[in-house]
Amino acid sequence: MAASRLPPAALTLKQFLRRQQVLQLYRRILQAIRQVPTETDRQYLKEWAREEFKRNKNATDEDAIRMMITQGNMQLRELERTLQLANS
């Protein structure tokens, strides 16, 4: 007998907004990675970003998610600074 699939639970407004923050961060990281000059470094960073987000996709603790977003933003700023220095 096939297992029935339950529809996904609706997100609360807070969860929806937090999810939007996470997706925006992921898109910004990928945009920054596109500016990396060497293909091998770009591939490495894309794989790293993909794995980090995938590894944490089931996180539900609000404080942990906020901390991960803050960490991600700091890493994005560091990548952007490094790219600026490399291009100057």
MOPEPE-V119953 format. One record per helix or strand. SS is the DSSP state (alpha for helix, beta for strand). FROM is the first residue (numbers start at 1). LEN is the number of residues. Records with the same first field share a line. If there is no record, write none. Layout:
SS: FROM-LEN  FROM-LEN
This chain:
alpha: 13-21  39-17  62-26
